[in-house]
């Protein structure tokens, strides 16, 4: 109890069991027990006593306390034959151990088993087992307690008394208390159990869902603490395994007839109610997965909608066989327990009679010698000893701990003085120490041990609800789950046909989104769980070759994605060839440009002494013609099968030749501007920009481009952009200077033609960028060649065509006087 408030009845229970020391002048000090603790229903003397706590009754008659006198004991009703079977299994195991000469030699086990039908009964029984039954004890031993307590079946009662018992270091071994909270060693330091914690069952259910590929499930629980804890553990485990919860709800009937009814019985009742309502509303197509609280409940067949539960899957404790138990149970007679009122009541209930010692004139008399062999009862049913086997293992776990303690087998657990314990003076805390190291194998080959939290290894049978020939519904074992095995081997399926929900013959599908096939990748849907996603095809050049891929992987540079986007295939070698029409046309235009440039060079060379040629530095004109020839020839490097060398060469040649070309134009433009901007007649400013300086300017501009090419990763987009950017900078500078010189007073203003040529050059390369980016495959090369040829032809025609026209067709204008015109007073440097 964590609260400081005490119920009236609980106060009486505690008061009755307090041990107080009284000292008399005439008597020796003794420990006296106040009140009557109540006798156990089943008991047997022995050297070592084990306590047992079971609920032979599931309810009791209500009473009203006046608080003016001592409350009367509860009047229990409603027999629970299974709990009585648990108690008899405990007795059977103790008898079996007492007969075993190899275990606990010269030591006999006894027992004190209490029945309780309410929380107060359970607490009273626990305190009684702590303090003993003797009313007065000598000063040598002021307590006579049990060495261990077996029980209880319910988690809530166990939580109530295990904390109290734990303060006295008395081990508590439960066979059916599954609450995960009991694994808390700080709160329950002496608690052990031979049934797995709900924590493991919740994780096993989540693994089961993942095992069958179900990633989109709903979760239902009974509206109580047990249900909330179970569903919370399942949801947490499901998320760890990538399973999404569509909805999570708790349900209950509007007003349960008995709120103190055991939780498992509530779950069974609620499942029946839920099945009936779903059946009425014709809700089908669901695959049910259940806990052990209802998956093996035979009474589900009685519910109206039980058919919708056919095909359900769930975990339960494994079936077991206990040799000799059935014979022992069927040989039970009231004479074996002459002091047990419950055994007599049990006998009258089973045979619907009245024993001689009881007063019940409405029933037929019985002798107590009737046989249980021909009686079908839950008490004698040993077909599925699931929980009963846990009771059997609990007894043997304590026996093995006692055996090791007495034999002093485990040296590291020897006590402070280094000696072994006295078999006649065993303390519960000593048994507790050895229980932590228990490790044995049952007759059926099952290994029993406890982990650091007192839990036993999680092992379940996977059960499938199927119809039998008789028309009833029963759980059929289709596999096992063993948490002690490696992760991949924990599920072991039998070769048994599985019946699925809604009559399906194949494993049903339960997903929010279908799996993404290779060639696609998952993109989460906004505002939905991770199990809900869209399958988006991989972009070009990327692939995914597994299902449910999160991202697409890029193909290596030499590879490309196939149409399905699930594999990288070698790139199809596509290039602008000489033998195709487009390549042939570009070659012809390139050669035409070379031819026209050569013709222009020849014309200029033949008339090199004429004023038109000599004006504005004839050396720059010939160097410009040479660079234009290289520009036309440069375009040929872009045609043909590309290689690593050719890819590097084409941009290197392009960058150097075009910079050389624009540098010559820029030099000519500067000459024009400086010559005609001299404000005073006779000022010789051209000495600052004579032929030597013009040559050096061309050399410097070209050297800068060489440096850019060397420093950049030639052949990449960055290197190409750097080369192209520098060319654009020179072209803009040239255009700006030429634009400033366009209105200079002469008859043949070369600055005008340079302005037009730079306009064409800039227009071509500005439109080149978007065209280059958007063009696919080999057409990017064609666009680049077109830009080279167009800008080269623009320079050739705009700058040299007017001069050739004058030289060839208007020789009368090819005179110094005509060229100078109004500027005849200025001295132009030839």
HUWO-V25977 format. One line per field, one symbol per residue. phi: phi as a letter, one per 20 degrees, with the letter a starting at -180 (. if undefined). A space follows every 50 residues. Layout:
# HUWO-V25977
phi = ???
This chain:
# HUWO-V25977
phi = .eeeecfgffgfffffdfdcedddfdcffceddendfneffcbbfafcdd ecccdfcdbbefbdeemdbfffffefcmfcfffffgfffffgffffffee feclfmcdecbcdddbcaffffffffffffendffccfffbeccdfeadd pefeffffgfeffffffdmefcdedbedgfffefffecfdecbddffggf ffffffffffgemedccdccbffbffffffffffffffffemeddfbbcd caffbgfbfeffffffffffffffffffffelecnddecceffcfdffff ffffdfffefnfdadbfffbcdfnffffffdfcgffcfeefffffgffff elbcfffddbfedffcendfdefddebffefdfceefgfffgffffffff ffffffflfeffdfegendefegecfdgffffffffdfbbdffeneecac efeneegfcceedcfcfeffnedbedfdrcccffeggfdfeceeecfdee fmmfecffdccfcffefgocbecfefmcfffdbdedffffncbcdcflfe bddffggecbffffldbedgfffcbeefeeffffffffffffffffffff ffffffdfeegffffmmffffffffffffffffgfffedoffcfffffff fffffffffffffffffffffffffeefedfnfdfffebegfffffffff gffffgffffeeefodffffffffffffffffffffffffdfdffbecef ffffgffffffffffffffffffeeelfffffffffffffffffffffed fffffffedcffeecffffflfdffedeee
